[in-house]
Amino acid sequence: MTARLFQPLDLGPCALPNRIAVAPMCQYSADDGSATDWHLQHWMNLAMSGAGLVVLEATAVERRGRITHGDLGLYSQANALAMARCLAAARAVALPGTKFGIQIAHAGRKASAQRPWEGGRSLQPSEDAWPTIGPSAIPFAEGWATPAEMTEEDVRHTIDLFVKASVRAAELGFDEVEMHMAHGYLMHSFQSPLSNKRTDARGGTAAKRLSTLVDLAQAVRKAVPKRVAVGARITGSDWVDGGLTVDNGIALAGALKETGFDFVCVSSGANSLAQKIPTGPGYQVHLAEAVKKATGIVTRAVGLIATPAQAEEVLERGAADQVAIGRAFLDNPRWGWHAADALGFDLPRPPQMARVKPNLWPGAGYIRG
């Protein structure tokens, strides 16, 4: 019997050859939002990784929605042309059946920041900083810029930007688009009581804090062609007393399912430095499991899933329908090939690389753990 990891999965209208997804990972290497040669080689590499779905990094809907100066964007024709070039190259070398997705995002109050290797702090005026926005005028942390509290007009305009970027992605030929509603960025900050202190129709109760995310979901699903799978990365916990819990994640997933979203990817944290995360292998899987059990929506688990055996166990016990793997692919761009070898699956490979056989090198079985 075929290992669960290599069984096909329908992500709404998107038929995937297996249940491995490359998680979106920011590269901080774009030029005013436009993909560069770094992205060209990176996406081509991931296209041959053996993952059934390759999801590109958080892609900003406007300049001020970028986390850093190096963030990818889809807010201009130049962005679209650069992305089309790199995506075409990736498709040209992709393994059979590989699909491509993109994460659509706005960094909100966590925008205007340094690249991680530059410190990751809020940009200073001398570093070409820009004004940030959020549901309330609450900075992300001490030393960070205070965001401007968004008006209703600002909210509607930003939702329209998400729609435009999502439609651009569909026109570029992406098979899947996912809204970024996690990691402390704009949509997450609207849902969380830690960052949303509004008393109008978009704050004050859990339902009102959720309304902005639901409005966004409805607008995007209406605008994006039905041939494209639409979903979201959501928050399963803020890991802070008084913050979001898995029940809030279940409520959001259920609301997204009602709007016609095809899937959710359940992540957590990153909205407060006061968070206390019990980090370890698969530390977020239980959140995905709770969401899947309560809502029945196709659910992706993510977070320190590193070995084929671990990924297979998550799927085999029904904790999730799909697994997203990030850092393990950066460490080993042929992770999918090795997983197939470890689980006894015959994964098609480029003929140019057919000479690579399982256990060719001493110690090659390290990934089997």
Secondary structure, DSSP 8 states (H G I E B T S, - for coil): ---GGGS-EEETTEEESSSEEE--------BTTB--HHHHHHHHHHHTSS-SEEEEEEEESSGGG-SSTT-EE-SSHHHHHHHHHHHHHHHHH--TT-EEEEEEE--GGG-SB--GGGT-SB--GGGT----EESSS--SSTTS---EE--HHHHHHHHHHHHHHHHHHHHHT-SEEEEE--TTSHHHHHH-TTT----STTSSSHHHHHHHHHHHHHHHHHHS-TTSEEEEEEES---STTS--HHHHHHHHHHHHHHT--EEEEE---S-TT-----STTTTHHHHHHHHHHH--EEEEESS--SHHHHHHHHHTTS-SEEEE-HHHHH-TTHHHHHHHHHT------GGGTT--TT-STTGGGGG-
